[in-house]
Amino acid sequence: MSVNRRHILQSAVAGSLLMPGLLSELLAEDSTNPVAPKSAHFPAKAKSVIFLFMSGGVSHVDSFDYKPALFADHGKEVVFDHPETRNRPGYEKIFLKRPGWQFKPRGQSGIELSDLFPSIAKQADDITFIRSMHTSHSNHYNATLGMHTGSFAFARPSIGAWLSYGLGTLNQNLPSFLVLAPQMPYAGTQVWASDFLPGAHQGTRVFPGPEPVANLARRVSSSRRQQLELSTLQMLNATHQETRTDDTQLATRIRAFETAFGMQSEMPEALNMAEESEDTLQLYGMTRDTKDGFGWQCLAARRLVERGVRFVELIHTGSSGNWDSHGNMADHGQLAPQVDQPIAGLLQDLKQRGMLDDVLVVWTSEFGRTPFNNTADAPGREHHNWAFTSWLAGAGVRRGHVHGATDEHGIRAVEQPVHVHDFHATILHLMGIDHERLTWRHGGRDYRLTDVHGHIIRDILT
């Protein structure tokens, strides 16, 4: 679309000849629109991702990775050079520590899962558990950055930004990448930033609560007056841009005004939970008065992907702290109920609506927690990047399946190990993207989410 055509579109809006829906369709066809829908590299299994991130490090051996030997060998001394115990006073000796929750077989698949997440455990037959995850850093900042961007030391575009860049969005009235986060995770806004990609691909943050998105209500007397004002602004911006075609920040700002106008028309309805039935609200553990919490986040995510949002991330940091249970694993017992029923409800709801066939649900933390401590009866566990569990459910993923394994005590990923780069490559593959071809030239070389790494986890694909 040329600038002249954009001028025509803006003039038409000013004259009320175009409704927001029609404007959305025209913008979707605009070759200058960075989030216009794009073709995938090959037929995709999934069209949207719901990314559930548990900030702080969930213990794999207390949740999804059953280790009978860890129960039996409680108190046994082990010796190795672990990054969290190396040269640390008081950790000259380390001892195995048994899980704090009991495990039992779940569903027809018989996968052994703990009582920490009893509702999610009931959905075991719809999930692939990757028990052999490992990552490159044991610090929260670095591991969180790595899980989101594939880079453990420097800021890089988030996976949501990469998918927005690669595929665009199916709804021009809503951002392509939304982040529902009541509190800031480790690494802050870098986890949803676009970095060197155009700014239109960065995540838009939604705050669960009475006002999830600020300024959604127009501040002028009528919709027509607002359209006139925005049209004039856009024409001035377009004229200004004609001589500054290489200014990506300017292009991003212009696109932001277009997105904001669309959000005012569609976001209030997308987040209007009053449209949901009592049965649906109960699935998520909600009532009519619920305005926040992880149940609200999960239901909002379903409503957003239903309306064409490409990537929705939900970040759980806990109402009184995150999953970083150094001092007391009982913290896990306080945090798990906040997410357990909502996540199980999300899976059930998507399945009932037939959406689990084309929506990919991803659950992960930045790393696991040590199966040991400096005393066997220490109440907490330390950071553990050598092994942890993530899981996938939905489009293109095997159901009721376990991939990989850790050793008998859950210390190292020893069978079919999966690095974060492999995890990312697989998510992109399910979205129809070849992770080696999704690149952006920056600083003299081509960058990609998986850098120079990454292998698709073929075993978990249908």
RODO-2510 file (C-alpha; in nm, 4 decimals, decimal comma):
residues 462
     n   res          X          Y          Z
     1     m     0,0000     0,0000     0,0000
     2     s     0,1437     0,3389    -0,0946
     3     v     0,1354     0,6409     0,1313
     4     n    -0,1293     0,7893    -0,0990
     5     r    -0,3524     0,4879    -0,0470
     6     r    -0,3020     0,5182     0,3273
     7     h    -0,4057     0,8843     0,3007
     8     i    -0,7196     0,7728     0,1209
     9     l    -0,7945     0,5223     0,3948
    10     q    -0,7470     0,7801     0,6672
    11     s    -0,9694     1,0270     0,4824
    12     a    -1,2364     0,7632     0,4466
    13     v    -1,2251     0,6979     0,8197
    14     a    -1,2522     1,0695     0,8859
    15     g    -1,5622     1,0801     0,6715
    16     s    -1,7063     0,7775     0,8562
    17     l    -1,7086     0,5823     0,5294
    18     l    -1,5187     0,2966     0,6911
    19     m    -1,6130     0,1139     1,0077
    20     p    -1,3302    -0,0212     1,2263
    21     g    -1,3883    -0,3762     1,0999
    22     l    -1,3440    -0,2735     0,7381
    23     l    -1,0422    -0,0628     0,8292
    24     s    -0,8997    -0,3730     0,9972
    25     e    -0,9432    -0,5728     0,6752
    26     l    -0,7739    -0,3036     0,4665
    27     l    -0,4844    -0,2735     0,7090
    28     a    -0,4440    -0,6526     0,6994
    29     e    -0,3872    -0,6240     0,3237
    30     d    -0,1434    -0,3343     0,3645
    31     s     0,2065    -0,4393     0,2531
    32     t     0,3522    -0,1744     0,4853
    33     n     0,1713    -0,3209     0,7875
    34     p     0,4294    -0,5213     0,9913
    35     v     0,1653    -0,7429     1,1548
    36     a    -0,0376    -0,8232     0,8426
    37     p    -0,1000    -1,2014     0,8203
    38     k     0,1867    -1,3868     0,6542
    39     s     0,2161    -1,7345     0,5103
    40     a     0,3940    -1,9972     0,7165
    41     h     0,6911    -2,1888     0,5753
    42     f     0,4794    -2,5063     0,5667
    43     p     0,1308    -2,6147     0,6821
    44     a     0,1022    -2,5413     1,0525
    45     k    -0,0504    -2,7604     1,3204
    46     a    -0,1190    -2,4607     1,5466
    47     k    -0,2349    -2,1088     1,4701
    48     s    -0,1928    -1,9616     1,8216
    49     v     0,0157    -2,0205     2,1342
    50     i    -0,0815    -1,9812     2,4995
    51     f     0,2469    -1,9711     2,6933
    52     l     0,2144    -2,0384     3,0680
    53     f     0,5266    -1,9242     3,2532
    54     m     0,5773    -2,0087     3,6222
    55     s     0,8355    -1,7550     3,7375
    56     g     1,0967    -1,8667     3,9892
    57     g     1,1712    -2,2320     3,9156
    58     v     0,9156    -2,5072     3,9793
    59     s     1,0545    -2,8273     4,1296
    60     h     1,0342    -3,1072     3,8730
    61     v     1,0877    -3,3813     4,1323
    62     d     0,7920    -3,2558     4,3358
    63     s     0,5549    -3,2254     4,0412
    64     f     0,5935    -3,4038     3,7073
    65     d     0,9101    -3,6189     3,7300
    66     y     0,8545    -3,9259     3,9494
    67     k     1,1712    -4,0595     4,1131
    68     p     1,1105    -4,3569     4,3467
    69     a     1,4840    -4,3726     4,4229
    70     l     1,4740    -4,0172     4,5537
    71     f     1,2220    -4,1284     4,8156
    72     a     1,4253    -4,4401     4,8967
    73     d     1,7647    -4,2673     4,9103
    74     h     1,6622    -3,9672     5,1189
    75     g     1,9648    -3,8537     5,3195
    76     k     2,2258    -4,0185     5,0969
    77     e     2,5326    -3,8036     5,0326
    78     v     2,6133    -3,7219     4,6679
    79     v     2,9245    -3,5616     4,5246
    80     f     2,9478    -3,3485     4,2101
    81     d     3,0369    -2,9949     4,1027
    82     h     2,7007    -2,8188     4,0912
    83     p     2,6880    -2,4445     4,0048
    84     e     2,4629    -2,3654     4,3028
    85     t     2,6826    -2,5399     4,5601
    86     r     3,0299    -2,4689     4,4196
    87     n     3,2464    -2,2857     4,6779
    88     r     2,9378    -2,2010     4,8805
    89     p     2,9862    -2,1964     5,2596
    90     g     2,7744    -2,4627     5,4260
    91     y     2,7464    -2,6703     5,1078
    92     e     3,0683    -2,8677     5,1396
    93     k     2,8475    -3,1770     5,1554
    94     i     2,5106    -3,2281     4,9874
    95     f     2,2432    -3,4870     5,0485
    96     l     1,9453    -3,6208     4,8562
    97     k     1,6100    -3,4809     4,9636
    98     r     1,2844    -3,6705     4,9054
    99     p     0,9822    -3,5073     4,7355
   100     g     0,7221    -3,3449     4,9545
   101     w     0,4234    -3,4797     4,7594
   102     q     0,3124    -3,8300     4,6692
   103     f     0,2890    -3,9549     4,3107
   104     k     0,0328    -4,1837     4,1514
   105     p    -0,0624    -4,3020     3,7984
   106     r    -0,3010    -4,0666     3,6155
   107     g    -0,5557    -4,1299     3,3422
   108     q    -0,5457    -4,4055     3,0837
   109     s    -0,1837    -4,3211     3,0074
   110     g    -0,0831    -4,4081     3,3643
   111     i     0,1746    -4,1275     3,3811
   112     e     0,2982    -4,0878     3,7385
   113     l     0,2328    -3,7325     3,8584
   114     s     0,2290    -3,5793     4,2047
   115     d    -0,0501    -3,4387     4,4165
   116     l     0,1010    -3,0898     4,3895
   117     f    -0,1089    -3,0237     4,0770
   118     p    -0,4079    -3,2599     4,1167
   119     s    -0,6299    -3,0885     3,8576
   120     i    -0,3586    -3,0710     3,5899
   121     a    -0,2799    -3,4361     3,6684
   122     k    -0,6354    -3,5265     3,5650
   123     q    -0,5582    -3,3864     3,2187
   124     a    -0,2503    -3,6095     3,1768
   125     d    -0,3999    -3,7881     2,8769
   126     d    -0,3960    -3,4612     2,6794
   127     i    -0,0376    -3,3602     2,7660
   128     t     0,3154    -3,4403     2,6517
   129     f     0,5563    -3,4094     2,9445
   130     i     0,9184    -3,3325     2,8534
   131     r     1,1099    -3,4642     3,1535
   132     s     1,4548    -3,4096     3,0051
   133     m     1,4662    -3,0310     2,9776
   134     h     1,7911    -2,8538     3,0591
   135     t     1,9102    -2,4973     3,0237
   136     s     2,2329    -2,2966     3,0117
   137     h     2,2223    -2,0950     3,3323
   138     s     2,1246    -2,1330     3,6970
   139     n     2,0527    -1,7646     3,7681
   140     h     1,6929    -1,6448     3,7426
   141     y     1,7695    -1,3479     3,5194
   142     n     1,9728    -1,5431     3,2659
   143     a     1,7522    -1,8533     3,2621
   144     t     1,4333    -1,6467     3,2298
   145     l     1,5876    -1,4443     2,9472
   146     g     1,6993    -1,7667     2,7796
   147     m     1,3589    -1,9330     2,8064
   148     h     1,1972    -1,6332     2,6384
   149     t     1,4592    -1,5173     2,3885
   150     g     1,7066    -1,8019     2,3385
   151     s     1,9820    -1,5701     2,4633
   152     f     2,1197    -1,6126     2,8150
   153     a     2,3464    -1,3097     2,8343
   154     f     2,2100    -1,0335     2,6089
   155     a     1,8646    -0,9009     2,5321
   156     r     1,7159    -1,0486     2,2158
   157     p     1,3610    -1,0602     2,0700
   158     s     1,1117    -1,2710     2,2640
   159     i     0,9610    -1,5846     2,1124
   160     g     0,6274    -1,4015     2,0926
   161     a     0,7916    -1,1192     1,8984
   162     w     0,9525    -1,3693     1,6600
   163     l     0,6169    -1,5341     1,5911
   164     s     0,4530    -1,1955     1,5396
   165     y     0,7276    -1,1065     1,2915
   166     g     0,7023    -1,4408     1,1146
   167     l     0,3243    -1,4784     1,0962
   168     g     0,1583    -1,1459     1,1749
   169     t    -0,1785    -1,1481     1,3458
   170     l    -0,5227    -1,2706     1,2451
   171     n    -0,7001    -0,9731     1,4041
   172     q    -0,5778    -0,6240     1,3173
   173     n    -0,7813    -0,4718     1,6014
   174     l    -0,5744    -0,6522     1,8639
   175     p    -0,1970    -0,6770     1,9159
   176     s    -0,0341    -0,9888     1,7778
   177     f     0,1440    -1,0569     2,1094
   178     l    -0,0169    -1,0014     2,4496
   179     v     0,1308    -1,0591     2,7953
   180     l    -0,0967    -1,1004     3,0970
   181     a     0,1278    -1,0242     3,3940
   182     p     0,0159    -0,8728     3,7256
   183     q     0,3779    -0,8418     3,8427
   184     m     0,7139    -0,8146     3,6712
   185     p     0,9091    -1,1397     3,6171
   186     y     1,2859    -1,1786     3,6348
   187     a     1,4526    -0,9940     3,3425
   188     g     1,1586    -0,7515     3,3378
   189     t     1,0141    -0,6284     3,0112
   190     q     1,2947    -0,7965     2,8160
   191     v     1,0940    -1,1199     2,8284
   192     w     0,8358    -0,9702     2,5908
   193     a     1,0511    -0,7138     2,4081
   194     s     1,1069    -0,7035     2,0322
   195     d     1,4694    -0,5799     2,0689
   196     f     1,6049    -0,5373     1,7131
   197     l     1,2811    -0,6503     1,5469
   198     p     1,0355    -0,3718     1,4592
   199     g     0,8617    -0,2415     1,7698
   200     a     0,5182    -0,3480     1,6418
   201     h     0,6134    -0,7049     1,7412
   202     q     0,6812    -0,6434     2,1098
   203     g     0,4330    -0,7781     2,3629
   204     t     0,1534    -0,5556     2,4909
   205     r     0,1100    -0,5959     2,8648
   206     v    -0,2342    -0,6496     3,0171
   207     f    -0,2768    -0,5996     3,3924
   208     p    -0,5356    -0,8324     3,5513
   209     g    -0,7607    -0,6167     3,7668
   210     p    -1,0288    -0,3484     3,7371
   211     e    -0,8510    -0,1756     3,4436
   212     p    -0,6599    -0,4407     3,2432
   213     v    -0,5704    -0,1942     2,9658
   214     a    -0,5467     0,1773     3,0374
   215     n    -0,7359     0,4348     2,8314
   216     l    -0,9644     0,1921     2,6472
   217     a    -1,2574     0,4310     2,6834
   218     r    -1,2428     0,7219     2,4385
   219     r    -1,1942     1,0644     2,5910
   220     v    -1,3836     1,2655     2,3310
   221     s    -1,7549     1,3211     2,2952
   222     s    -1,8217     1,0846     2,0067
   223     s    -1,6704     0,8088     1,7969
   224     r    -1,6913     1,0336     1,4885
   225     r    -1,4874     1,3073     1,6554
   226     q    -1,2255     1,0555     1,7648
   227     q    -1,2030     0,9194     1,4097
   228     l    -1,1532     1,2735     1,2760
   229     e    -0,8758     1,3428     1,5266
   230     l    -0,6980     1,0121     1,4650
   231     s    -0,7320     1,0489     1,0886
   232     t    -0,5713     1,3923     1,0970
   233     l    -0,2916     1,2617     1,3184
   234     q    -0,2299     0,9655     1,0914
   235     m    -0,2148     1,1812     0,7786
   236     l     0,0403     1,4085     0,9459
   237     n     0,2404     1,1042     1,0593
   238     a     0,2344     0,9549     0,7102
   239     t     0,3518     1,2832     0,5556
   240     h     0,6269     1,3059     0,8157
   241     q     0,7309     0,9465     0,7405
   242     e     0,7621     1,0008     0,3629
   243     t     1,1059     1,1565     0,4105
   244     r     1,2046     0,9257     0,6973
   245     t     1,1360     0,5793     0,5566
   246     d     1,4250     0,4217     0,7516
   247     d     1,3013     0,5392     1,0912
   248     t     1,1628     0,2168     1,2380
   249     q     1,0576     0,3870     1,5604
   250     l     0,8400     0,6271     1,3639
   251     a     0,6799     0,3406     1,1729
   252     t     0,6181     0,1612     1,5017
   253     r     0,4558     0,4684     1,6535
   254     i     0,2233     0,5066     1,3558
   255     r     0,1261     0,1415     1,3774
   256     a     0,0696     0,1820     1,7537
   257     f    -0,1968     0,4477     1,6906
   258     e    -0,3739     0,2124     1,4507
   259     t    -0,3593    -0,0734     1,6998
   260     a    -0,4789     0,1481     1,9847
   261     f    -0,7810     0,2566     1,7822
   262     g    -0,8632    -0,1064     1,7071
   263     m    -0,8180    -0,2067     2,0713
   264     q    -1,0700     0,0529     2,1836
   265     s    -1,3288    -0,1127     1,9624
   266     e    -1,2465    -0,4785     2,0358
   267     m    -1,0517    -0,5239     2,3594
   268     p    -1,3404    -0,4337     2,5970
   269     e    -1,5519    -0,7090     2,4422
   270     a    -1,2595    -0,9542     2,4379
   271     l    -1,2113    -0,9105     2,8136
   272     n    -1,5824    -0,9046     2,8976
   273     m    -1,6169    -1,2184     3,1115
   274     a    -1,9864    -1,1452     3,1677
   275     e    -2,0499    -1,3210     2,8363
   276     e    -1,9329    -1,6510     2,9825
   277     s    -2,1628    -1,9135     3,1333
   278     e    -2,1546    -2,0122     3,4981
   279     d    -2,0212    -2,3544     3,4001
   280     t    -1,7298    -2,1970     3,2151
   281     l    -1,6463    -1,9623     3,5009
   282     q    -1,6465    -2,2561     3,7411
   283     l    -1,4038    -2,4448     3,5168
   284     y    -1,1509    -2,1676     3,5790
   285     g    -1,2352    -2,1321     3,9486
   286     m    -1,3954    -1,7923     3,8919
   287     t    -1,7110    -1,6100     3,9970
   288     r    -1,8926    -1,3254     3,8232
   289     d    -1,7020    -1,0767     4,0396
   290     t    -1,3541    -1,2105     3,9605
   291     k    -1,1337    -0,9404     3,8062
   292     d    -0,7866    -1,0888     3,8503
   293     g    -0,5996    -1,4044     3,9462
   294     f    -0,4677    -1,6813     3,7252
   295     g    -0,8172    -1,8072     3,6449
   296     w    -0,8967    -1,4678     3,4948
   297     q    -0,5679    -1,4771     3,3007
   298     c    -0,6420    -1,8230     3,1586
   299     l    -0,9965    -1,7379     3,0524
   300     a    -0,8775    -1,4098     2,9003
   301     a    -0,6158    -1,6060     2,7052
   302     r    -0,8808    -1,8350     2,5590
   303     r    -1,0944    -1,5377     2,4582
   304     l    -0,7950    -1,3619     2,2987
   305     v    -0,6734    -1,6550     2,0876
   306     e    -1,0377    -1,7102     1,9924
   307     r    -1,0230    -1,3612     1,8400
   308     g    -0,7043    -1,4197     1,6445
   309     v    -0,4236    -1,3097     1,8781
   310     r    -0,1166    -1,5047     1,7736
   311     f     0,0735    -1,5379     2,1028
   312     v    -0,0571    -1,4900     2,4579
   313     e     0,1766    -1,5291     2,7544
   314     l     0,0506    -1,5676     3,1105
   315     i     0,3094    -1,5028     3,3802
   316     h     0,2502    -1,6385     3,7303
   317     t     0,4549    -1,4796     4,0050
   318     g     0,2248    -1,5673     4,2948
   319     s     0,0166    -1,3391     4,5124
   320     s     0,2816    -1,3351     4,7878
   321     g     0,5995    -1,4445     4,6085
   322     n     0,7146    -1,6576     4,3170
   323     w     0,8263    -2,0216     4,2835
   324     d     1,1802    -1,9582     4,4108
   325     s     1,1436    -2,1872     4,7138
   326     h     1,4924    -2,1752     4,8662
   327     g     1,3660    -2,1428     5,2189
   328     n     1,0625    -2,3675     5,2227
   329     m     0,9096    -2,6009     4,9668
   330     a     0,5802    -2,5458     5,1444
   331     d     0,5692    -2,2303     4,9297
   332     h     0,4983    -2,4599     4,6334
   333     g     0,1960    -2,5869     4,8226
   334     q     0,0676    -2,2306     4,8546
   335     l     0,1341    -2,1388     4,4922
   336     a     0,0094    -2,4492     4,3120
   337     p    -0,3621    -2,4007     4,3953
   338     q    -0,3446    -2,0538     4,2387
   339     v    -0,2751    -2,2064     3,8952
   340     d    -0,3817    -2,5722     3,9121
   341     q    -0,7561    -2,5476     3,8517
   342     p    -0,7301    -2,2539     3,6076
   343     i    -0,4804    -2,4382     3,3852
   344     a    -0,6813    -2,7601     3,3951
   345     g    -0,9936    -2,5578     3,3193
   346     l    -0,8202    -2,3930     3,0238
   347     l    -0,7310    -2,7328     2,8760
   348     q    -1,0850    -2,8626     2,9284
   349     d    -1,2429    -2,5488     2,7858
   350     l    -1,0234    -2,5499     2,4761
   351     k    -1,0949    -2,9185     2,4215
   352     q    -1,4715    -2,8771     2,4605
   353     r    -1,4708    -2,5977     2,2024
   354     g    -1,2539    -2,7888     1,9561
   355     m    -0,9809    -2,5280     2,0001
   356     l    -0,7197    -2,7675     2,1329
   357     d    -0,6839    -2,8846     1,7731
   358     d    -0,5250    -2,5567     1,6627
   359     v    -0,4053    -2,3890     1,9831
   360     l    -0,0739    -2,4913     2,1392
   361     v    -0,0548    -2,4663     2,5198
   362     v     0,2972    -2,4434     2,6640
   363     w     0,3787    -2,4767     3,0358
   364     t     0,7269    -2,4081     3,1677
   365     s     0,9484    -2,2493     3,4295
   366     e     1,2992    -2,1139     3,3792
   367     f     1,4598    -2,4213     3,5442
   368     g     1,3904    -2,6845     3,8087
   369     r     1,5005    -2,7232     4,1697
   370     t     1,7727    -2,9398     4,3168
   371     p     1,6847    -3,2950     4,4254
   372     f     1,9319    -3,2339     4,7114
   373     n     2,0386    -2,9750     4,9646
   374     n     2,3113    -2,9191     5,2225
   375     t     2,1077    -3,1283     5,4671
   376     a     1,8475    -3,3891     5,3790
   377     d     1,5933    -3,2127     5,5964
   378     a     1,6561    -2,8615     5,4618
   379     p     1,3102    -2,7140     5,4022
   380     g     1,3858    -2,5712     5,0566
   381     r     1,5593    -2,6529     4,7279
   382     e     1,8115    -2,4567     4,5207
   383     h     1,8179    -2,3570     4,1518
   384     h     1,8711    -2,6485     3,9139
   385     n     1,9450    -2,5977     3,5439
   386     w     2,0683    -2,9522     3,4746
   387     a     1,7173    -3,0953     3,4548
   388     f     1,3532    -2,9893     3,4757
   389     t     1,0128    -3,0600     3,3216
   390     s     0,8096    -2,8564     3,0738
   391     w     0,4952    -2,9712     2,8975
   392     l     0,2942    -2,9091     2,5821
   393     a    -0,0680    -2,9768     2,4969
   394     g    -0,2836    -2,9215     2,1926
   395     a    -0,2197    -2,8769     1,8240
   396     g     0,0201    -3,1270     1,6727
   397     v     0,1395    -3,2720     2,0055
   398     r     0,1092    -3,6325     2,1197
   399     r    -0,1304    -3,6819     2,4094
   400     g    -0,0643    -3,8814     2,7233
   401     h     0,3057    -3,9041     2,6400
   402     v     0,6380    -3,8681     2,8228
   403     h     0,9511    -3,7630     2,6390
   404     g     1,2993    -3,8144     2,7806
   405     a     1,4115    -3,8920     3,1321
   406     t     1,6411    -3,7800     3,4085
   407     d     1,8643    -4,0123     3,6101
   408     e     1,7239    -4,2096     3,9037
   409     h     1,7371    -3,9076     4,1344
   410     g     1,6289    -3,6389     3,8847
   411     i     1,9690    -3,4702     3,8845
   412     r     2,0619    -3,4802     3,5159
   413     a     1,8712    -3,5147     3,1868
   414     v     2,0104    -3,8430     3,0547
   415     e     1,7631    -3,9768     2,7956
   416     q     1,6655    -3,7680     2,4910
   417     p     1,7791    -3,4390     2,6515
   418     v     1,5988    -3,1250     2,5351
   419     h     1,7679    -2,7862     2,5529
   420     v     1,5715    -2,4609     2,5504
   421     h     1,6828    -2,4110     2,1872
   422     d     1,5187    -2,7440     2,0950
   423     f     1,2053    -2,6410     2,2840
   424     h     1,1858    -2,3174     2,0829
   425     a     1,2553    -2,4920     1,7514
   426     t     0,9648    -2,7299     1,8207
   427     i     0,7192    -2,4536     1,9108
   428     l     0,8075    -2,2663     1,5908
   429     h     0,7725    -2,5888     1,3910
   430     l     0,4221    -2,6467     1,5258
   431     m     0,3360    -2,2937     1,4117
   432     g     0,4575    -2,3738     1,0594
   433     i     0,7920    -2,1962     1,0959
   434     d     1,1343    -2,3344     1,0070
   435     h     1,3484    -2,2017     1,2919
   436     e     1,6549    -2,1837     1,0652
   437     r     1,4746    -1,9636     0,8109
   438     l     1,3095    -1,7179     1,0514
   439     t     1,5909    -1,4617     1,0632
   440     w     1,6564    -1,0888     1,0935
   441     r     1,9765    -0,9163     0,9842
   442     h     2,1221    -0,7147     1,2702
   443     g     2,4728    -0,5958     1,3444
   444     g     2,6127    -0,7519     1,0277
   445     r     2,4725    -1,1038     1,0660
   446     d     2,1469    -1,2961     1,0557
   447     y     1,9932    -1,3666     1,3962
   448     r     1,7257    -1,6191     1,4848
   449     l     1,5466    -1,7308     1,8003
   450     t     1,7532    -2,0506     1,8222
   451     d     2,0825    -1,8768     1,7327
   452     v     2,2978    -2,1520     1,5754
   453     h     2,1335    -2,4333     1,7702
   454     g     1,8046    -2,6192     1,7992
   455     h     1,6582    -2,9515     1,6912
   456     i     1,2868    -3,0276     1,6575
   457     i     1,1641    -3,2810     1,9141
   458     r     1,0146    -3,5176     1,6573
   459     d     0,9158    -3,7787     1,9163
   460     i     0,6417    -3,5593     2,0625
   461     l     0,4756    -3,4673     1,7314
   462     t     0,1635    -3,6335     1,5927
***
